[in-house]
Amino acid sequence: MGDRCGIIHSAIEATPTWGTLIAVSGLYESDPMYIVDQTPFINGVLLAETSLAPSELLASHKSIETKLGRIQREQNGPREIDLDIIWYEGYNSKAGETPQIPHPRAHERRFVLEPLNEIAPELLLQGYGVVRDLLMDYGVQSQKVRRVQDAPILI
């Protein structure tokens, strides 16, 4: 909701509060899933290093979402920003643990895999496969995703 790309850029600018930015993908627009009567979503991914534990990183992300104006509404409905942890090197969560890493639906979502392939095509999502290979799945390929903005230049 709102200035979708601008809010994402603000979230990227918040990275120094929890880590060191390494790479950022371009931004991609996709039709919403689950609740389809809403504005298309804009998605991108970034790769960063952090000293925070996964639970601390999740708490930091929730704080950033709040600062950027996210209001809790119905699940999968319209929102100002949604920050997810897709992968965390050396960490695989146990059943029922929060956050769930790797993200339990990343492997089936082109709006995650397309930008992730741009910056880390060889990344192994433990239990699912390599990003480049996952992107070739027919079910993933059938999802419509279009690039709307190039990756920002990192300074």
Secondary structure, 3 states (H helix, E strand, C coil): CCCHHHHHHHHHHCHHHCCEEEEECCEEEECCCCCCCCCCEEECCEEEECCCCHHHHHHHHHHHHHHCCCCCCCCCCCCCCCCCCCCCCCCCCCCCCCCCCCCCCHHHCHHHHHHHHHHCCCCEECCCEEHHHHCCCHHHHCCCEEEEECCCCCC
